[in-house]
């Protein structure tokens, strides 16, 4: 089993959202009190926000699973990367709950 780490707000020193010099897309840097820095690319943040909004605003869904998939040529919109996080897995809100343990 993969170890799960829950990050409480108390562990976070700051979160910075910016476009790094020489880049075109946002990055989110989460800086922890222990000096560790977790950097998320714009697409990852966008997917997280999309999933969050879906669960918070849907009257039935209790979870969303985004699964990484390779989307080739004609199956994807212009400007999108080949690797995408797309909704998949069981239909949330219909007897399936998220896989988080209650820590």
Secondary structure, DSSP 4 states (H G I P E B T S, - for coil): --------GGGEEEEEEEE-TT-SSEEEEEEETTS-EEEEEHHHHHHHHHHHHHHHH-SS-----EEEEE--GGGS-TT--SEEEEE-SS-TTSS--------
